[in-house]
């Protein structure tokens, strides 16, 4: 039996939970419990509510996922 690839989804953080856990609303309307990956912990990247993130979900458990990337927000330019 071969190892199955992780599914990648984009989503928005709707709730910040203790222990670097987050509730993420995916683009397809499903909600998953996401946790910060090792690289995010290592680089001390802060994830806040309403941040756009990329989540990897295994086909074995579609209710939990690993947050692998936090998208940057564009800065507003002053006129």
Secondary structure, 3 states (H helix, E strand, C coil): CCCCCCEEEEEEEEEEECCCEEEEEECCCCEEEEEECHHHHHCCCCCCCCCEEEEEECCCCCCEEEEEEECCCCCCCCC
